[in-house]
Amino acid sequence: MDRPTPPEHPPGDGMYFKLLEDDGHEALERRRRRQGGPGVSSSRPPPGFYPVVTVCLASLSVILFISLIAVTAHYQNQQRGGESSSQLQTQDANVSALVASISQLQQEKKKLQEEKQQLQDQLSLTKAPGVVPPTSPPIICPFDWLSFDTSCYLISRNSRSWPEAKSFCESEGAHLAIIHTADEQTFLWERLPRGHWNAYWFGITDAQTEDQWKWVDGTPLVGGFWEVGEPNNHINEDCGYIVKTQVLERVAVRSWYDAPCSMYLPYICEKEAGPGASTALPH
Ligand code: CA
């Protein structure tokens, strides 16, 4: 290059090198003009070109920035719109469910009002003079008596002969127990305490005619719950008793025996349950 050797000047003197650059550039330009080549000045933009380009680029940046903001805002609005639509659908479903619940409750209310009216009608009928409401008799038994079906039973703690026990039961408005069904027999047997030979008189005898057993109300015995081999009238045995022992294999429906009526044994009284049954004193 034709750049002259710079004189010794302190480094950092930029103006000096700028002048040299300009001088060198102009000299190169002049040489190119002389040789007929294209000059550097022909590729330079006209004056004012860069400011215009700068302004255009700045304007374009501003337009792009504004467009970006507009697109972003539009997208967010669309999202909000979608969310709002979903919320509306959920609210519609909730409203529909509430309407259905209200309708169902109204129907139940109507039904309850009808039932209430029916009950009030029945109540007014029962309160009307001369009308007796249908009721079942209350099961009432005296203190210490057991209740089963429509009867009350007393299992005594003391012992009497069969005739004495019969009289005692009658004094209580009762009778020695008359047992017609296996359920009744089982109910009583299960309530007797176990022991070596716990025997209880009940209301059966063949004292009038041997081997013709009758209940204390005079009706003949049909069937019965005798132990195998009983009654045997072994020692002139004309009264019947129920026994419960420690032997677990024994069963309620084979627990009757006959014995002399003079024996002292506990006993079982029976009377009909009801308001009159509770008048007796506790035992
Ligand atoms: Ca007998």
py3Dmol code that shows the C-alpha trace and the ligand (Angstrom):
import py3Dmol

protein = """\
ATOM      1  CA  MET A   1       0.000   0.000   0.000  1.00  0.00           C
ATOM      2  CA  ASP A   2       0.941   3.549  -0.468  1.00  0.00           C
ATOM      3  CA  ARG A   3       0.399   4.380   3.098  1.00  0.00           C
ATOM      4  CA  PRO A   4       3.296   6.595   4.274  1.00  0.00           C
ATOM      5  CA  THR A   5       5.057   5.701   7.362  1.00  0.00           C
ATOM      6  CA  PRO A   6       3.419   7.603  10.110  1.00  0.00           C
ATOM      7  CA  PRO A   7       5.597  10.022  11.879  1.00  0.00           C
ATOM      8  CA  GLU A   8       6.314   9.404  15.457  1.00  0.00           C
ATOM      9  CA  HIS A   9       3.409  10.804  17.261  1.00  0.00           C
ATOM     10  CA  PRO A  10       1.919   9.751  20.469  1.00  0.00           C
ATOM     11  CA  PRO A  11      -0.417   6.789  20.070  1.00  0.00           C
ATOM     12  CA  GLY A  12      -4.081   7.556  20.326  1.00  0.00           C
ATOM     13  CA  ASP A  13      -3.944  10.526  17.993  1.00  0.00           C
ATOM     14  CA  GLY A  14      -6.943   9.268  15.950  1.00  0.00           C
ATOM     15  CA  MET A  15      -7.489  12.469  13.997  1.00  0.00           C
ATOM     16  CA  TYR A  16      -4.114  12.154  12.360  1.00  0.00           C
ATOM     17  CA  PHE A  17      -4.800   8.604  11.193  1.00  0.00           C
ATOM     18  CA  LYS A  18      -8.231   9.597  10.002  1.00  0.00           C
ATOM     19  CA  LEU A  19      -6.731  12.236   7.768  1.00  0.00           C
ATOM     20  CA  LEU A  20      -4.266   9.719   6.439  1.00  0.00           C
ATOM     21  CA  GLU A  21      -7.109   7.289   5.745  1.00  0.00           C
ATOM     22  CA  ASP A  22      -9.029   9.941   3.873  1.00  0.00           C
ATOM     23  CA  ASP A  23      -5.996  10.958   1.920  1.00  0.00           C
ATOM     24  CA  GLY A  24      -5.253   7.383   1.015  1.00  0.00           C
ATOM     25  CA  HIS A  25      -8.784   6.757   0.028  1.00  0.00           C
ATOM     26  CA  GLU A  26      -8.920   9.817  -2.199  1.00  0.00           C
ATOM     27  CA  ALA A  27      -5.643   8.884  -3.839  1.00  0.00           C
ATOM     28  CA  LEU A  28      -6.965   5.416  -4.549  1.00  0.00           C
ATOM     29  CA  GLU A  29     -10.108   6.910  -5.967  1.00  0.00           C
ATOM     30  CA  ARG A  30      -8.211   9.196  -8.256  1.00  0.00           C
ATOM     31  CA  ARG A  31      -6.110   6.289  -9.514  1.00  0.00           C
ATOM     32  CA  ARG A  32      -9.210   4.265 -10.326  1.00  0.00           C
ATOM     33  CA  ARG A  33     -10.693   7.194 -12.219  1.00  0.00           C
ATOM     34  CA  ARG A  34      -7.592   7.458 -14.281  1.00  0.00           C
ATOM     35  CA  GLN A  35      -7.631   3.750 -15.076  1.00  0.00           C
ATOM     36  CA  GLY A  36     -11.292   3.953 -16.118  1.00  0.00           C
ATOM     37  CA  GLY A  37     -12.495   1.532 -13.354  1.00  0.00           C
ATOM     38  CA  PRO A  38     -15.496   1.966 -11.274  1.00  0.00           C
ATOM     39  CA  GLY A  39     -15.042   4.460  -8.539  1.00  0.00           C
ATOM     40  CA  VAL A  40     -15.769   3.908  -4.969  1.00  0.00           C
ATOM     41  CA  SER A  41     -18.092   6.841  -5.012  1.00  0.00           C
ATOM     42  CA  SER A  42     -20.398   5.059  -7.503  1.00  0.00           C
ATOM     43  CA  SER A  43     -21.318   2.312  -4.873  1.00  0.00           C
ATOM     44  CA  ARG A  44     -21.950   4.759  -2.092  1.00  0.00           C
ATOM     45  CA  PRO A  45     -25.600   5.438  -1.288  1.00  0.00           C
ATOM     46  CA  PRO A  46     -26.842   8.913  -1.863  1.00  0.00           C
ATOM     47  CA  PRO A  47     -26.705  11.307   1.031  1.00  0.00           C
ATOM     48  CA  GLY A  48     -29.578  10.869   3.460  1.00  0.00           C
ATOM     49  CA  PHE A  49     -29.926   7.194   2.571  1.00  0.00           C
ATOM     50  CA  TYR A  50     -28.928   5.838   5.984  1.00  0.00           C
ATOM     51  CA  PRO A  51     -31.213   8.052   8.022  1.00  0.00           C
ATOM     52  CA  VAL A  52     -34.153   7.040   5.814  1.00  0.00           C
ATOM     53  CA  VAL A  53     -33.266   3.377   6.144  1.00  0.00           C
ATOM     54  CA  THR A  54     -32.866   3.805   9.876  1.00  0.00           C
ATOM     55  CA  VAL A  55     -36.233   5.472  10.134  1.00  0.00           C
ATOM     56  CA  CYS A  56     -37.825   2.737   8.009  1.00  0.00           C
ATOM     57  CA  LEU A  57     -36.273  -0.021  10.080  1.00  0.00           C
ATOM     58  CA  ALA A  58     -37.355   1.672  13.275  1.00  0.00           C
ATOM     59  CA  SER A  59     -40.879   2.089  11.909  1.00  0.00           C
ATOM     60  CA  LEU A  60     -40.943  -1.556  10.836  1.00  0.00           C
ATOM     61  CA  SER A  61     -39.745  -2.628  14.288  1.00  0.00           C
ATOM     62  CA  VAL A  62     -42.458  -0.547  15.889  1.00  0.00           C
ATOM     63  CA  ILE A  63     -45.067  -2.064  13.542  1.00  0.00           C
ATOM     64  CA  LEU A  64     -43.831  -5.586  14.251  1.00  0.00           C
ATOM     65  CA  PHE A  65     -43.821  -4.910  17.973  1.00  0.00           C
ATOM     66  CA  ILE A  66     -47.377  -3.546  17.837  1.00  0.00           C
ATOM     67  CA  SER A  67     -48.454  -6.528  15.727  1.00  0.00           C
ATOM     68  CA  LEU A  68     -46.906  -8.920  18.205  1.00  0.00           C
ATOM     69  CA  ILE A  69     -48.771  -7.226  21.044  1.00  0.00           C
ATOM     70  CA  ALA A  70     -52.013  -7.347  19.063  1.00  0.00           C
ATOM     71  CA  VAL A  71     -51.622 -11.030  18.233  1.00  0.00           C
ATOM     72  CA  THR A  72     -50.801 -11.868  21.834  1.00  0.00           C
ATOM     73  CA  ALA A  73     -53.805  -9.939  23.096  1.00  0.00           C
ATOM     74  CA  HIS A  74     -56.031 -11.633  20.554  1.00  0.00           C
ATOM     75  CA  TYR A  75     -54.816 -15.090  21.586  1.00  0.00           C
ATOM     76  CA  GLN A  76     -55.360 -14.325  25.258  1.00  0.00           C
ATOM     77  CA  ASN A  77     -58.859 -13.080  24.510  1.00  0.00           C
ATOM     78  CA  GLN A  78     -59.589 -16.307  22.671  1.00  0.00           C
ATOM     79  CA  GLN A  79     -58.354 -18.309  25.656  1.00  0.00           C
ATOM     80  CA  ARG A  80     -60.489 -16.287  28.032  1.00  0.00           C
ATOM     81  CA  GLY A  81     -63.431 -16.811  25.735  1.00  0.00           C
ATOM     82  CA  GLY A  82     -62.877 -20.570  25.791  1.00  0.00           C
ATOM     83  CA  GLU A  83     -62.651 -20.615  29.560  1.00  0.00           C
ATOM     84  CA  SER A  84     -65.781 -18.533  29.884  1.00  0.00           C
ATOM     85  CA  SER A  85     -67.625 -20.910  27.590  1.00  0.00           C
ATOM     86  CA  SER A  86     -66.557 -23.912  29.673  1.00  0.00           C
ATOM     87  CA  GLN A  87     -67.628 -22.165  32.868  1.00  0.00           C
ATOM     88  CA  LEU A  88     -70.985 -21.372  31.350  1.00  0.00           C
ATOM     89  CA  GLN A  89     -71.494 -25.018  30.375  1.00  0.00           C
ATOM     90  CA  THR A  90     -70.636 -26.110  33.932  1.00  0.00           C
ATOM     91  CA  GLN A  91     -73.025 -23.549  35.381  1.00  0.00           C
ATOM     92  CA  ASP A  92     -75.764 -24.715  33.019  1.00  0.00           C
ATOM     93  CA  ALA A  93     -75.250 -28.311  34.174  1.00  0.00           C
ATOM     94  CA  ASN A  94     -75.392 -27.216  37.824  1.00  0.00           C
ATOM     95  CA  VAL A  95     -78.586 -25.306  37.233  1.00  0.00           C
ATOM     96  CA  SER A  96     -80.152 -28.315  35.498  1.00  0.00           C
ATOM     97  CA  ALA A  97     -79.210 -30.562  38.430  1.00  0.00           C
ATOM     98  CA  LEU A  98     -80.678 -28.097  40.913  1.00  0.00           C
ATOM     99  CA  VAL A  99     -83.889 -27.879  38.943  1.00  0.00           C
ATOM    100  CA  ALA A 100     -84.151 -31.681  38.908  1.00  0.00           C
ATOM    101  CA  SER A 101     -83.518 -31.824  42.676  1.00  0.00           C
ATOM    102  CA  ILE A 102     -86.165 -29.194  43.340  1.00  0.00           C
ATOM    103  CA  SER A 103     -88.656 -31.105  41.230  1.00  0.00           C
ATOM    104  CA  GLN A 104     -87.930 -34.353  43.091  1.00  0.00           C
ATOM    105  CA  LEU A 105     -88.223 -32.621  46.468  1.00  0.00           C
ATOM    106  CA  GLN A 106     -91.527 -31.106  45.447  1.00  0.00           C
ATOM    107  CA  GLN A 107     -92.823 -34.562  44.522  1.00  0.00           C
ATOM    108  CA  GLU A 108     -91.659 -36.000  47.852  1.00  0.00           C
ATOM    109  CA  LYS A 109     -93.260 -33.088  49.666  1.00  0.00           C
ATOM    110  CA  LYS A 110     -96.536 -33.724  47.882  1.00  0.00           C
ATOM    111  CA  LYS A 111     -96.365 -37.430  48.774  1.00  0.00           C
ATOM    112  CA  LEU A 112     -95.616 -36.665  52.429  1.00  0.00           C
ATOM    113  CA  GLN A 113     -98.489 -34.197  52.551  1.00  0.00           C
ATOM    114  CA  GLU A 114    -100.818 -36.886  51.225  1.00  0.00           C
ATOM    115  CA  GLU A 115     -99.576 -39.378  53.836  1.00  0.00           C
ATOM    116  CA  LYS A 116     -99.969 -36.737  56.528  1.00  0.00           C
ATOM    117  CA  GLN A 117    -103.533 -36.104  55.415  1.00  0.00           C
ATOM    118  CA  GLN A 118    -104.301 -39.834  55.500  1.00  0.00           C
ATOM    119  CA  LEU A 119    -102.896 -40.131  59.018  1.00  0.00           C
ATOM    120  CA  GLN A 120    -104.868 -37.107  60.147  1.00  0.00           C
ATOM    121  CA  ASP A 121    -108.014 -38.643  58.683  1.00  0.00           C
ATOM    122  CA  GLN A 122    -107.363 -41.905  60.525  1.00  0.00           C
ATOM    123  CA  LEU A 123    -106.702 -39.982  63.749  1.00  0.00           C
ATOM    124  CA  SER A 124    -109.911 -38.012  63.436  1.00  0.00           C
ATOM    125  CA  LEU A 125    -111.791 -41.288  62.850  1.00  0.00           C
ATOM    126  CA  THR A 126    -110.360 -42.896  65.961  1.00  0.00           C
ATOM    127  CA  LYS A 127    -111.200 -39.814  67.987  1.00  0.00           C
ATOM    128  CA  ALA A 128    -114.772 -39.768  66.723  1.00  0.00           C
ATOM    129  CA  PRO A 129    -117.307 -40.753  69.405  1.00  0.00           C
ATOM    130  CA  GLY A 130    -118.407 -44.373  69.255  1.00  0.00           C
ATOM    131  CA  VAL A 131    -115.418 -45.503  67.207  1.00  0.00           C
ATOM    132  CA  VAL A 132    -112.971 -47.878  68.924  1.00  0.00           C
ATOM    133  CA  PRO A 133    -109.596 -48.137  67.205  1.00  0.00           C
ATOM    134  CA  PRO A 134    -108.466 -51.681  66.497  1.00  0.00           C
ATOM    135  CA  THR A 135    -105.785 -52.625  68.990  1.00  0.00           C
ATOM    136  CA  SER A 136    -104.225 -55.884  70.038  1.00  0.00           C
ATOM    137  CA  PRO A 137    -104.404 -56.747  73.745  1.00  0.00           C
ATOM    138  CA  PRO A 138    -101.210 -55.837  75.548  1.00  0.00           C
ATOM    139  CA  ILE A 139     -99.107 -58.684  76.865  1.00  0.00           C
ATOM    140  CA  ILE A 140     -98.960 -57.957  80.582  1.00  0.00           C
ATOM    141  CA  CYS A 141     -97.597 -60.407  83.125  1.00  0.00           C
ATOM    142  CA  PRO A 142     -97.089 -59.991  86.861  1.00  0.00           C
ATOM    143  CA  PHE A 143     -93.645 -59.376  88.275  1.00  0.00           C
ATOM    144  CA  ASP A 144     -91.516 -62.536  88.258  1.00  0.00           C
ATOM    145  CA  TRP A 145     -93.793 -64.302  85.770  1.00  0.00           C
ATOM    146  CA  LEU A 146     -92.570 -65.215  82.308  1.00  0.00           C
ATOM    147  CA  SER A 147     -94.381 -64.156  79.164  1.00  0.00           C
ATOM    148  CA  PHE A 148     -94.828 -66.482  76.180  1.00  0.00           C
ATOM    149  CA  ASP A 149     -97.418 -66.114  73.447  1.00  0.00           C
ATOM    150  CA  THR A 150    -100.589 -65.076  75.292  1.00  0.00           C
ATOM    151  CA  SER A 151     -99.729 -66.657  78.647  1.00  0.00           C
ATOM    152  CA  CYS A 152     -97.798 -65.855  81.790  1.00  0.00           C
ATOM    153  CA  TYR A 153     -95.856 -68.559  83.656  1.00  0.00           C
ATOM    154  CA  LEU A 154     -94.558 -68.769  87.201  1.00  0.00           C
ATOM    155  CA  ILE A 155     -91.705 -71.165  87.934  1.00  0.00           C
ATOM    156  CA  SER A 156     -91.866 -71.552  91.686  1.00  0.00           C
ATOM    157  CA  ARG A 157     -88.931 -71.530  94.054  1.00  0.00           C
ATOM    158  CA  ASN A 158     -90.676 -73.496  96.803  1.00  0.00           C
ATOM    159  CA  SER A 159     -92.042 -77.055  96.714  1.00  0.00           C
ATOM    160  CA  ARG A 160     -95.548 -78.392  97.204  1.00  0.00           C
ATOM    161  CA  SER A 161     -97.431 -81.614  96.572  1.00  0.00           C
ATOM    162  CA  TRP A 162     -99.237 -81.744  93.276  1.00  0.00           C
ATOM    163  CA  PRO A 163    -102.701 -80.980  94.850  1.00  0.00           C
ATOM    164  CA  GLU A 164    -101.192 -78.111  96.901  1.00  0.00           C
ATOM    165  CA  ALA A 165     -99.475 -76.671  93.878  1.00  0.00           C
ATOM    166  CA  LYS A 166    -102.750 -76.898  91.961  1.00  0.00           C
ATOM    167  CA  SER A 167    -104.545 -74.977  94.700  1.00  0.00           C
ATOM    168  CA  PHE A 168    -101.817 -72.352  94.910  1.00  0.00           C
ATOM    169  CA  CYS A 169    -101.950 -71.671  91.170  1.00  0.00           C
ATOM    170  CA  GLU A 170    -105.707 -71.332  91.356  1.00  0.00           C
ATOM    171  CA  SER A 171    -105.369 -68.864  94.199  1.00  0.00           C
ATOM    172  CA  GLU A 172    -103.274 -66.743  91.842  1.00  0.00           C
ATOM    173  CA  GLY A 173    -105.958 -66.763  89.185  1.00  0.00           C
ATOM    174  CA  ALA A 174    -103.914 -69.360  87.319  1.00  0.00           C
ATOM    175  CA  HIS A 175    -103.665 -73.129  86.932  1.00  0.00           C
ATOM    176  CA  LEU A 176    -100.896 -75.703  86.730  1.00  0.00           C
ATOM    177  CA  ALA A 177     -99.306 -75.295  83.311  1.00  0.00           C
ATOM    178  CA  ILE A 178    -101.117 -76.844  80.354  1.00  0.00           C
ATOM    179  CA  ILE A 179     -98.624 -77.470  77.577  1.00  0.00           C
ATOM    180  CA  HIS A 180    -100.015 -78.123  74.120  1.00  0.00           C
ATOM    181  CA  THR A 181     -97.155 -77.301  71.740  1.00  0.00           C
ATOM    182  CA  ALA A 182     -93.488 -78.134  71.422  1.00  0.00           C
ATOM    183  CA  ASP A 183     -92.695 -74.417  71.310  1.00  0.00           C
ATOM    184  CA  GLU A 184     -94.388 -73.857  74.651  1.00  0.00           C
ATOM    185  CA  GLN A 185     -92.685 -76.958  76.101  1.00  0.00           C
ATOM    186  CA  THR A 186     -89.283 -75.821  74.831  1.00  0.00           C
ATOM    187  CA  PHE A 187     -89.795 -72.269  76.117  1.00  0.00           C
ATOM    188  CA  LEU A 188     -90.475 -73.538  79.654  1.00  0.00           C
ATOM    189  CA  TRP A 189     -87.824 -76.279  79.646  1.00  0.00           C
ATOM    190  CA  GLU A 190     -85.094 -73.836  78.546  1.00  0.00           C
ATOM    191  CA  ARG A 191     -85.932 -71.588  81.497  1.00  0.00           C
ATOM    192  CA  LEU A 192     -85.657 -74.312  84.116  1.00  0.00           C
ATOM    193  CA  PRO A 193     -82.326 -74.427  85.972  1.00  0.00           C
ATOM    194  CA  ARG A 194     -80.132 -77.440  85.465  1.00  0.00           C
ATOM    195  CA  GLY A 195     -79.549 -79.721  88.429  1.00  0.00           C
ATOM    196  CA  HIS A 196     -79.106 -83.341  89.439  1.00  0.00           C
ATOM    197  CA  TRP A 197     -82.816 -83.965  88.996  1.00  0.00           C
ATOM    198  CA  ASN A 198     -84.748 -80.696  88.874  1.00  0.00           C
ATOM    199  CA  ALA A 199     -88.422 -81.707  88.632  1.00  0.00           C
ATOM    200  CA  TYR A 200     -91.441 -79.358  88.312  1.00  0.00           C
ATOM    201  CA  TRP A 201     -95.122 -80.276  88.568  1.00  0.00           C
ATOM    202  CA  PHE A 202     -97.354 -79.220  85.723  1.00  0.00           C
ATOM    203  CA  GLY A 203    -101.105 -79.676  85.082  1.00  0.00           C
ATOM    204  CA  ILE A 204    -101.532 -83.303  84.078  1.00  0.00           C
ATOM    205  CA  THR A 205    -102.824 -86.320  86.035  1.00  0.00           C
ATOM    206  CA  ASP A 206    -104.305 -89.790  85.602  1.00  0.00           C
ATOM    207  CA  ALA A 207    -105.551 -89.983  89.192  1.00  0.00           C
ATOM    208  CA  GLN A 208    -109.172 -90.291  88.072  1.00  0.00           C
ATOM    209  CA  THR A 209    -108.601 -93.217  85.720  1.00  0.00           C
ATOM    210  CA  GLU A 210    -105.249 -94.958  85.465  1.00  0.00           C
ATOM    211  CA  ASP A 211    -103.432 -94.317  82.224  1.00  0.00           C
ATOM    212  CA  GLN A 212    -106.045 -91.813  81.019  1.00  0.00           C
ATOM    213  CA  TRP A 213    -104.123 -88.600  81.397  1.00  0.00           C
ATOM    214  CA  LYS A 214    -106.075 -85.368  81.547  1.00  0.00           C
ATOM    215  CA  TRP A 215    -105.208 -81.714  81.874  1.00  0.00           C
ATOM    216  CA  VAL A 216    -106.380 -79.748  84.889  1.00  0.00           C
ATOM    217  CA  ASP A 217    -109.084 -78.164  82.736  1.00  0.00           C
ATOM    218  CA  GLY A 218    -110.526 -81.687  82.167  1.00  0.00           C
ATOM    219  CA  THR A 219    -109.431 -82.050  78.528  1.00  0.00           C
ATOM    220  CA  PRO A 220    -107.668 -85.321  77.610  1.00  0.00           C
ATOM    221  CA  LEU A 221    -103.998 -85.390  76.799  1.00  0.00           C
ATOM    222  CA  VAL A 222    -103.130 -85.918  73.165  1.00  0.00           C
ATOM    223  CA  GLY A 223     -99.551 -86.862  72.534  1.00  0.00           C
ATOM    224  CA  GLY A 224     -97.254 -85.248  75.036  1.00  0.00           C
ATOM    225  CA  PHE A 225     -93.522 -84.942  75.594  1.00  0.00           C
ATOM    226  CA  TRP A 226     -92.822 -88.049  77.691  1.00  0.00           C
ATOM    227  CA  GLU A 227     -89.376 -89.508  78.137  1.00  0.00           C
ATOM    228  CA  VAL A 228     -88.979 -92.888  76.501  1.00  0.00           C
ATOM    229  CA  GLY A 229     -90.611 -95.538  78.753  1.00  0.00           C
ATOM    230  CA  GLU A 230     -92.767 -92.949  80.572  1.00  0.00           C
ATOM    231  CA  PRO A 231     -95.336 -92.808  82.057  1.00  0.00           C
ATOM    232  CA  ASN A 232     -94.853 -96.162  83.758  1.00  0.00           C
ATOM    233  CA  ASN A 233     -96.896 -95.799  87.004  1.00  0.00           C
ATOM    234  CA  HIS A 234     -93.925 -97.410  88.696  1.00  0.00           C
ATOM    235  CA  ILE A 235     -95.045 -96.706  92.297  1.00  0.00           C
ATOM    236  CA  ASN A 236     -98.611 -95.563  91.711  1.00  0.00           C
ATOM    237  CA  GLU A 237     -97.547 -92.444  89.900  1.00  0.00           C
ATOM    238  CA  ASP A 238    -100.556 -90.345  88.879  1.00  0.00           C
ATOM    239  CA  CYS A 239     -99.108 -86.837  88.413  1.00  0.00           C
ATOM    240  CA  GLY A 240     -96.830 -85.536  85.742  1.00  0.00           C
ATOM    241  CA  TYR A 241     -93.642 -83.462  86.050  1.00  0.00           C
ATOM    242  CA  ILE A 242     -90.957 -82.013  83.809  1.00  0.00           C
ATOM    243  CA  VAL A 243     -87.338 -82.775  84.626  1.00  0.00           C
ATOM    244  CA  LYS A 244     -84.139 -80.979  83.743  1.00  0.00           C
ATOM    245  CA  THR A 245     -80.764 -82.495  84.598  1.00  0.00           C
ATOM    246  CA  GLN A 246     -77.093 -81.822  84.003  1.00  0.00           C
ATOM    247  CA  VAL A 247     -77.117 -84.186  81.034  1.00  0.00           C
ATOM    248  CA  LEU A 248     -76.849 -81.932  78.003  1.00  0.00           C
ATOM    249  CA  GLU A 249     -78.053 -84.642  75.645  1.00  0.00           C
ATOM    250  CA  ARG A 250     -81.549 -84.531  77.182  1.00  0.00           C
ATOM    251  CA  VAL A 251     -84.076 -82.587  75.138  1.00  0.00           C
ATOM    252  CA  ALA A 252     -87.189 -80.601  75.993  1.00  0.00           C
ATOM    253  CA  VAL A 253     -89.604 -82.770  74.033  1.00  0.00           C
ATOM    254  CA  ARG A 254     -88.690 -85.929  75.998  1.00  0.00           C
ATOM    255  CA  SER A 255     -88.707 -84.626  79.549  1.00  0.00           C
ATOM    256  CA  TRP A 256     -92.057 -85.723  81.115  1.00  0.00           C
ATOM    257  CA  TYR A 257     -92.243 -88.307  83.899  1.00  0.00           C
ATOM    258  CA  ASP A 258     -94.942 -89.527  86.249  1.00  0.00           C
ATOM    259  CA  ALA A 259     -94.552 -89.566  90.035  1.00  0.00           C
ATOM    260  CA  PRO A 260     -96.659 -90.006  93.183  1.00  0.00           C
ATOM    261  CA  CYS A 261     -98.761 -86.842  93.571  1.00  0.00           C
ATOM    262  CA  SER A 262     -97.747 -86.539  97.232  1.00  0.00           C
ATOM    263  CA  MET A 263     -94.132 -85.756  96.397  1.00  0.00           C
ATOM    264  CA  TYR A 264     -92.975 -82.248  97.145  1.00  0.00           C
ATOM    265  CA  LEU A 265     -91.656 -80.558  94.043  1.00  0.00           C
ATOM    266  CA  PRO A 266     -91.468 -77.068  92.604  1.00  0.00           C
ATOM    267  CA  TYR A 267     -94.246 -76.347  90.080  1.00  0.00           C
ATOM    268  CA  ILE A 268     -95.221 -74.235  87.106  1.00  0.00           C
ATOM    269  CA  CYS A 269     -98.358 -72.066  87.110  1.00  0.00           C
ATOM    270  CA  GLU A 270     -99.892 -70.562  83.993  1.00  0.00           C
ATOM    271  CA  LYS A 271    -102.493 -67.874  83.351  1.00  0.00           C
ATOM    272  CA  GLU A 272    -103.611 -65.760  80.457  1.00  0.00           C
ATOM    273  CA  ALA A 273    -101.697 -62.538  79.909  1.00  0.00           C
ATOM    274  CA  GLY A 274    -103.525 -59.230  79.980  1.00  0.00           C
ATOM    275  CA  PRO A 275    -104.495 -56.355  82.263  1.00  0.00           C
ATOM    276  CA  GLY A 276    -105.988 -58.773  84.821  1.00  0.00           C
ATOM    277  CA  ALA A 277    -102.808 -60.836  85.008  1.00  0.00           C
ATOM    278  CA  SER A 278    -100.817 -58.053  86.665  1.00  0.00           C
ATOM    279  CA  THR A 279    -103.078 -57.781  89.714  1.00  0.00           C
ATOM    280  CA  ALA A 280    -101.343 -60.643  91.479  1.00  0.00           C
ATOM    281  CA  LEU A 281     -98.631 -59.871  94.004  1.00  0.00           C
ATOM    282  CA  PRO A 282     -94.984 -60.690  93.158  1.00  0.00           C
ATOM    283  CA  HIS A 283     -93.654 -64.108  94.196  1.00  0.00           C
TER     284      HIS A 283
END
"""
ligand_1 = """\
1
CA
Ca -100.559 -93.170 86.814
"""
view = py3Dmol.view(width=600, height=400)
view.addModel(protein, "pdb")
view.setStyle({"model": 0}, {"cartoon": {"style": "trace"}})
view.addModel(ligand_1, "xyz")
view.setStyle({"model": 1}, {"stick": {}})
view.zoomTo()
view.show()
